[in-house]
Amino acid sequence: MYGSRPADDRPDSRRRHLPAGLVLALSVMLASSFQGCRERPDAAGQRAVKLKVVYFPYMSFAPLLIAQEEGYFAEQNIEIEFISLTKSAHGLPSLVQGKLDVLAGTLTAGLLNSIAQGAYVRIVAGKGHVTRGPRPYTAMLVGKQLAEQGALSEPARLRGKRLLGSQDNTAGYFADLALRKLRLGPEDVELSYAPAAARFGAAEQGVMDLAVMAEPWVTRTVEGGYGTTLVSDFEVMPDGQIACVLFGPSLLVENPEAGRRFMVAYLKGVRQYSLGKTERNLALLAKCTRLDPELLSKAHWVPCHEDGSINVQSVVDFQGWAAEKGLVDRIITPQEFWDPSFAEYACEVLDEATEETE
């Protein structure tokens, strides 16, 4: 979930994620330039839709992967074109322009700031929230050497150490909360950016001080004896919203019917995913993520609400943190960032289908 950030794209506390002028210009273009969602008649005369969806082979994308592999999108007469990016946030400008239809990923300050600046983008469903498990989905880990030196019982030993993490998304938010729990602050550590695999590599090589990691890297680090969990996500942000599904104007304005059909398939995937580590789900995740099934069976799977809902207050709290960091221009209301209508429609369809089969 925590993709890499190019070396020359590291935000400071004053950077704005989308210039206001750019957002306004894009808004003017939207009425005549929707390019993502495309319909065509199929053989039965129905309207088949091709949607462009950002995709990463990560565990947190399991509901989308399941919906695709099990044919749930095909059932809705939707063809999915998965688009790969270095980082999900890099797809936000294309979503605003209508060149992408669906963007799923970590909640970021850039998303909220773009909405504040006038972009017509909305959160339409959840894609993972914090819950207590055998081990956390996201954690702050301390390297083996520091742990052996007593950092677990004496957090003051962590002052001046390097923290591998992020700044402008829920991972950065979690890092600040975790440091606060340890009676430390961001100024007490040296924040350094690295992709998830590089964080694990540092732990494996014995050169990691601190790192924020998500599954399966948490399990790989702990099971390998390379690091120890210092703070778990459920300790500082219980039921916190980690990630979400976003629609842009191509589905919010031009073709909301396609958006509703997409949501039916997506939530059907969520419901299968929520069955847990079944043989079928493990096989699908192993195929799509190329992770070892044994590792997948040990890792904590981030849960998604089967009704597509999100923890709105958690997003509000995250926004408050982003405002304190100077990452957003203004505070926006839940009505500005959250549109539950697509998920509500999908639940009605799926619940009716369930009743008919009982």
ZILINZI-V717677 format. One record per residue. N is the residue number from 1. RES is the residue in three letters. OMEGA is omega in radians with two decimals (none if undefined). BURIAL is b if it has 16 or more other C-alpha atoms within 10 Angstrom, else e. D_CENTER is the distance of its C-alpha to the mean C-alpha in Angstrom with 1 decimal. Layout:
n: [N N]
res: [RES RES]
omega: [OMEGA OMEGA]
burial: [BURIAL BURIAL]
d_center: [D_CENTER D_CENTER]
//
This chain:
n: [1 2 3 4 5 6 7 8 9 10 11 12 13 14 15 16 17 18 19 20 21 22 23 24 25 26 27 28 29 30 31 32 33 34 35 36 37 38 39 40 41 42 43 44 45 46 47 48 49 50 51 52 53 54 55 56 57 58 59 60 61 62 63 64 65 66 67 68 69 70 71 72 73 74 75 76 77 78 79 80 81 82 83 84 85 86 87 88 89 90 91 92 93 94 95 96 97 98 99 100 101 102 103 104 105 106 107 108 109 110 111 112 113 114 115 116 117 118 119 120 121 122 123 124 125 126 127 128 129 130 131 132 133 134 135 136 137 138 139 140 141 142 143 144 145 146 147 148 149 150 151 152 153 154 155 156 157 158 159 160 161 162 163 164 165 166 167 168 169 170 171 172 173 174 175 176 177 178 179 180 181 182 183 184 185 186 187 188 189 190 191 192 193 194 195 196 197 198 199 200 201 202 203 204 205 206 207 208 209 210 211 212 213 214 215 216 217 218 219 220 221 222 223 224 225 226 227 228 229 230 231 232 233 234 235 236 237 238 239 240 241 242 243 244 245 246 247 248 249 250 251 252 253 254 255 256 257 258 259 260 261 262 263 264 265 266 267 268 269 270 271 272 273 274 275 276 277 278 279 280 281 282 283 284 285 286 287 288 289 290 291 292 293 294 295 296 297 298 299 300 301 302 303 304 305 306 307 308 309 310 311 312 313 314 315 316 317 318 319 320 321 322 323 324 325 326 327 328 329 330 331 332 333 334 335 336 337 338 339 340 341 342 343 344 345 346 347 348 349 350 351 352 353 354 355 356 357 358]
res: [MET TYR GLY SER ARG PRO ALA ASP ASP ARG PRO ASP SER ARG ARG ARG HIS LEU PRO ALA GLY LEU VAL LEU ALA LEU SER VAL MET LEU ALA SER SER PHE GLN GLY CYS ARG GLU ARG PRO ASP ALA ALA GLY GLN ARG ALA VAL LYS LEU LYS VAL VAL TYR PHE PRO TYR MET SER PHE ALA PRO LEU LEU ILE ALA GLN GLU GLU GLY TYR PHE ALA GLU GLN ASN ILE GLU ILE GLU PHE ILE SER LEU THR LYS SER ALA HIS GLY LEU PRO SER LEU VAL GLN GLY LYS LEU ASP VAL LEU ALA GLY THR LEU THR ALA GLY LEU LEU ASN SER ILE ALA GLN GLY ALA TYR VAL ARG ILE VAL ALA GLY LYS GLY HIS VAL THR ARG GLY PRO ARG PRO TYR THR ALA MET LEU VAL GLY LYS GLN LEU ALA GLU GLN GLY ALA LEU SER GLU PRO ALA ARG LEU ARG GLY LYS ARG LEU LEU GLY SER GLN ASP ASN THR ALA GLY TYR PHE ALA ASP LEU ALA LEU ARG LYS LEU ARG LEU GLY PRO GLU ASP VAL GLU LEU SER TYR ALA PRO ALA ALA ALA ARG PHE GLY ALA ALA GLU GLN GLY VAL MET ASP LEU ALA VAL MET ALA GLU PRO TRP VAL THR ARG THR VAL GLU GLY GLY TYR GLY THR THR LEU VAL SER ASP PHE GLU VAL MET PRO ASP GLY GLN ILE ALA CYS VAL LEU PHE GLY PRO SER LEU LEU VAL GLU ASN PRO GLU ALA GLY ARG ARG PHE MET VAL ALA TYR LEU LYS GLY VAL ARG GLN TYR SER LEU GLY LYS THR GLU ARG ASN LEU ALA LEU LEU ALA LYS CYS THR ARG LEU ASP PRO GLU LEU LEU SER LYS ALA HIS TRP VAL PRO CYS HIS GLU ASP GLY SER ILE ASN VAL GLN SER VAL VAL ASP PHE GLN GLY TRP ALA ALA GLU LYS GLY LEU VAL ASP ARG ILE ILE THR PRO GLN GLU PHE TRP ASP PRO SER PHE ALA GLU TYR ALA CYS GLU VAL LEU ASP GLU ALA THR GLU GLU THR GLU]
omega: [-3.09 -3.08 -3.10 3.05 3.10 -3.06 -3.09 -3.11 -3.13 -3.05 2.91 -2.99 -3.11 -3.07 3.05 -2.97 3.04 3.14 -3.09 3.13 3.13 -3.14 -3.14 3.13 3.13 -3.14 3.11 -3.09 -2.94 -3.05 -3.07 -3.03 3.05 -3.04 -3.03 -3.04 -3.14 3.12 3.02 3.14 3.02 -3.03 -3.11 3.13 3.08 -3.12 3.05 -3.06 3.03 -3.10 3.08 -3.02 3.09 -3.03 2.99 3.14 -3.10 3.13 -3.08 3.10 -3.06 3.14 3.08 -3.13 3.12 -3.14 3.12 -3.06 -3.11 3.09 -3.11 3.05 3.11 3.10 3.13 3.14 3.13 3.01 -3.10 2.96 -3.14 -3.14 3.13 3.10 3.06 -3.10 -3.06 -3.12 3.13 3.12 -3.06 3.10 3.13 3.08 3.12 -3.10 -3.09 3.12 2.97 -3.13 -3.07 3.08 3.12 3.14 -3.10 3.04 -3.09 3.02 3.13 3.09 -3.10 -3.14 3.12 3.08 3.12 -3.12 3.04 -3.14 3.13 3.10 -3.14 2.91 -3.11 3.10 3.06 3.07 3.10 3.07 -3.07 3.01 3.12 3.13 3.09 2.96 -3.06 3.01 3.07 -3.11 2.91 -3.10 3.06 -3.12 -3.07 -3.07 3.13 3.11 3.14 3.12 3.05 -3.09 -3.13 -3.13 3.14 -3.11 3.13 3.11 -3.08 -3.13 3.14 -3.13 -3.09 3.09 3.07 -3.09 -3.12 -3.10 -2.92 3.14 -3.08 3.06 3.08 3.09 3.12 -3.13 3.13 3.12 3.14 3.11 3.13 3.11 3.12 -3.11 3.06 3.09 3.12 -3.13 -3.10 -3.13 3.08 -3.10 -3.13 -3.09 3.11 3.06 -3.04 -3.11 3.14 3.09 3.10 3.13 3.11 3.11 -3.11 -3.12 3.11 -3.12 3.11 2.99 3.14 3.07 2.94 -3.12 3.01 3.09 0.10 -3.06 3.09 -3.13 -3.13 -3.12 -3.11 -3.13 -3.14 -3.14 -3.09 -3.10 -3.11 3.10 3.14 3.09 3.12 -3.11 -3.08 3.09 -3.01 3.10 -3.13 -3.11 3.12 3.10 -3.12 -3.02 -3.06 3.06 -3.09 2.94 3.00 -3.05 -3.12 3.11 3.13 -3.03 -2.99 -3.07 3.13 3.09 3.08 3.08 3.12 3.11 3.07 -3.07 3.08 -3.13 -3.11 -3.11 3.01 3.05 3.11 -3.11 3.07 3.11 -3.10 3.04 3.05 -3.00 3.05 3.13 -3.13 -3.13 3.11 3.14 -3.13 -3.14 3.11 3.14 -3.01 -3.13 -3.08 3.06 -3.14 -3.14 3.13 3.08 3.14 -3.13 3.12 -3.04 3.08 -3.14 -3.14 -3.10 3.03 3.07 -3.07 3.11 3.10 -3.07 3.08 3.01 -3.06 -3.12 3.10 3.11 3.10 3.13 3.10 3.14 3.10 3.08 3.14 3.11 3.10 -3.14 -3.11 -3.07 3.11 -3.11 -3.14 3.11 3.09 -3.10 3.06 3.12 3.14 -3.09 -2.99 3.08 -3.09 -2.99 -3.12 3.12 3.12 3.09 -3.10 3.12 3.10 -3.14 -3.09 3.13 3.09 3.13 3.12 3.14 -3.11 -3.10 -3.12 none]
burial: [b b b b b e e e e e e e e e e b b b e b e e b e e b b e e b e e e b b b b b e e e e e e e e b b b b b b b b b b b b b b b b b b b b b b e e b b b b e b b b b b e e e e e e b b b e b b b b b b b b b b b b b b b b b b b b b b b b b b b e b b b b b b b b b b b b b e e e b b b b b b b b b b b b b e e e b b e e b e e b e e e b b b b b b b b b b b b b b b b b b e e b e b e e e b b e b e b b b b e e b b b b b b e e e b b b b b b b b b b b b b b b e e e b b b b b b b b b b b b e b b b b b b b b b b b b b b e b e e e b b b b b b b b b b b b b b b b b e e b e e e b b e b b b e b b e b e b e b b e b b b b b b b b b b b b b e e e b b b e b b b b b b e e b b b b b b b e e e b b b b b e b b b e b b e e b e e e e e e e e]
d_center: [5.9 8.2 10.2 13.7 15.2 18.6 21.5 22.6 19.3 18.9 18.6 21.2 21.4 23.2 21.3 20.2 17.2 19.1 22.9 24.3 26.9 24.5 22.5 26.0 27.2 24.3 24.9 28.5 27.7 25.5 28.4 29.9 27.2 24.6 24.1 21.0 22.1 25.5 27.8 30.8 33.4 33.4 36.6 36.7 36.4 33.0 30.3 27.9 24.7 22.8 19.2 17.2 13.6 11.2 10.8 10.3 12.4 10.0 10.5 7.2 8.4 11.6 12.3 12.2 14.3 16.6 17.2 18.2 20.3 22.0 23.0 21.4 20.6 24.2 25.5 24.3 25.9 22.7 22.5 19.0 19.0 15.9 15.4 14.4 13.5 13.6 10.3 8.0 9.5 12.8 12.6 12.9 16.7 17.2 15.4 17.7 20.6 20.1 19.9 16.5 16.2 12.6 9.4 6.1 2.9 2.6 5.8 8.7 12.4 13.0 11.6 13.9 16.6 16.8 17.3 19.9 21.6 22.1 19.4 19.2 15.5 14.2 11.4 12.9 11.0 8.7 6.2 7.0 9.3 11.7 15.0 18.0 18.6 21.0 18.8 15.6 12.2 11.9 15.3 17.6 20.1 23.6 25.5 28.4 31.0 30.0 29.6 33.1 34.3 33.4 30.2 28.9 31.9 32.4 29.2 31.5 31.9 28.3 29.6 29.6 27.4 24.5 20.9 18.4 15.1 13.3 14.5 12.7 9.2 8.6 9.9 12.9 13.3 13.5 15.9 18.1 18.4 19.2 21.8 23.2 23.7 25.6 27.7 26.4 24.8 22.9 26.4 27.4 25.2 24.7 21.1 20.5 17.7 17.2 14.8 13.9 16.9 19.1 18.3 19.4 22.3 23.5 23.5 25.3 27.8 28.5 27.6 24.5 25.2 21.9 18.3 14.8 13.4 11.0 12.5 14.6 15.7 16.6 18.8 20.3 21.2 22.7 24.4 25.8 27.3 25.7 24.2 24.0 21.5 22.4 20.0 17.6 14.6 16.6 19.5 18.2 15.4 16.3 14.3 11.9 8.9 5.8 3.1 5.5 7.8 10.2 13.8 16.2 20.0 20.8 19.6 20.0 23.5 25.0 24.1 22.6 24.3 22.2 19.1 20.6 21.4 17.9 16.7 19.5 18.6 14.9 15.9 18.7 16.2 14.4 18.0 19.0 16.0 17.0 20.4 19.1 20.4 23.1 24.9 23.5 19.8 20.4 22.3 19.6 16.8 19.5 20.4 17.1 15.7 19.2 18.9 22.0 22.3 23.8 20.8 18.5 21.0 20.9 17.2 15.4 13.2 10.4 11.9 11.2 13.9 16.3 17.2 13.8 14.3 12.2 13.7 15.0 16.9 13.9 12.6 16.2 16.5 13.7 15.4 18.7 17.6 16.5 19.9 21.7 20.4 21.6 18.2 18.8 22.1 22.4 20.9 19.9 20.5 18.2 20.3 19.1 15.3 15.3 17.1 17.5 20.3 18.6 17.3 20.8 22.6 20.8 21.6 25.2 25.5 24.1 26.1 29.2 28.9 28.6 31.7 33.7 33.2 34.3]
//
